[in-house]
Amino acid sequence: MRQAGRYLPEYREIRKTVSSFLDLCYTPDLAAEVTVQPIRRFHPDAAILFSDILVIPDAIGQSVKFSEGVGPQLEPVRSVKDLAGFSSEKTNVHLAPVFETVRRVKAQLADDVALIGFAGAPWTVATYMIEGGTSRDFAHTKTWARADPEGFDQLLSLLVAATSDYLIGQVEAGADALQLFDTWASAVPADQFDRCVIAPTQQIIANVRAVKPGMKFIGFPRGIGPALAPYAAKTGVDAVGIDSGMSPSYAAEILQPDYAVQGNLDPMALLVGGDAMLDSAASIFAALRNGPFIFNLGHGVVPQTPPEHVAALAEFIRAGGQR
Ligand code: CP3
C-alpha cells in the first residue's frame, strides 16, 4: 500500500520544493528520497516505489494534473474518437525517470529489503481517464463499456500495452516484485468482470513473464470479496492484497492454501494507535501467520496518521505481532 506521503513531515518538506506532484514522480533523486523515507523510519521488509498509477495516462498522451485538495484531474476521454493521438509506443521513453528512480532506490536499500514496483490495473486507470478524476458512480466508464464494447476494449488494450512495457522497465531497473492496484474493481458489474478486470490483468502478467519468467505479482482488486479466489486463479498472481473488509480467517482458509496474502489492517486503526491498533494487528497476524503472509494495511496510509503510530505498529509486528 502507499507507504510514503503527506503523513510524513520529511515528505511534505520535499513536496514543497516541486511545483507539481508529477514533477516529484519524474525527478529521480527526489522520488528516490521519498521512497526511502519510510524505510529509514520504520524498517519494513519492503519498499514501494514512489510513483503514481496516473503516470500511464500521462505517458500515452492524456493531460494529467494533481491539484491540492482536489485530487487528480484529467482531460476526460469519452469515446474512441478521443483516443486519436494516444499511443503506448513512447511509454518507456516518457517514464525513463521512474526507471532511474528504481535504480537509485535499489542502490540505497539494504540487500534484505525488497523493492516493489507497481502500476494501476487497466480498469482502474480507465476510470480516471474517462471520468476525468475520482468518481462516485463511474457512469461514463460503465456506459462506454456497455454501449461500445469494441471501442472500450481498444482503450483497455492500449493500457495493457503501456502498462506491460512500464512494468518490464521497472523490473529491468531492479524492482523485485510487482503490484497491480485495481482500486475500483468492485465497481465492475459481475457480467463485465472477466472482460474488464480479469483479462487485462492476466494479459499484463503474461506479457511481463514472457520477458521476465517467474516474475512475482501481487494483485489488489479492492473490494471484490469472494471473487478474489477466481481472480487469483485466472490472472496468475502469486499473492493477493486483501482490503480491510475481508475477514483474515476467510482469507486464510480460502486463499492462503494457494496464494500469499497481503493485508489488511484498517488504515483508520493507525489513526487511533495504542492498544486498539495493536489488538487489531494481532488478530490479523494470528489468523494469517501460519501461511505465506505479508503484513500490510488494507489500503494506503491517510495523511492525518501520526508517524509514531506507524512506528509502534512496525515494532510490534517485528517483535512477533502477539498480545
Ligand atoms: O509509498 C507510496 O506512497 C507509493 C506511491 C503511490 C502513490 N500513489 C503516491 C501518491 C502509490 C502506490 C499510489 C497508487 C495510487 N494512486 C492508487 C492506487 C492505490 C489506492 O490508493 O487506491 C490510486 C487510485 C492513485 C491515484 C491518486 N494519486 C489519487 C486519487 C491521488 C489523490 C488523492 C490523495 O491521496 O492525494 C493521488 C496522489 C498521490 N499519489 C499522493 C501520493 C503520495 C498524494 C499527493 C500529494 O503529495 O499531495
Residues whose N, C-alpha, C, O or C-beta is under 5 A from the ligand:
A	BS01	CP3	M1 R2 Q3 A4 G5 F21 I48 L49 F50 S51 D52 I53 G71 P72 F181 T183 G300
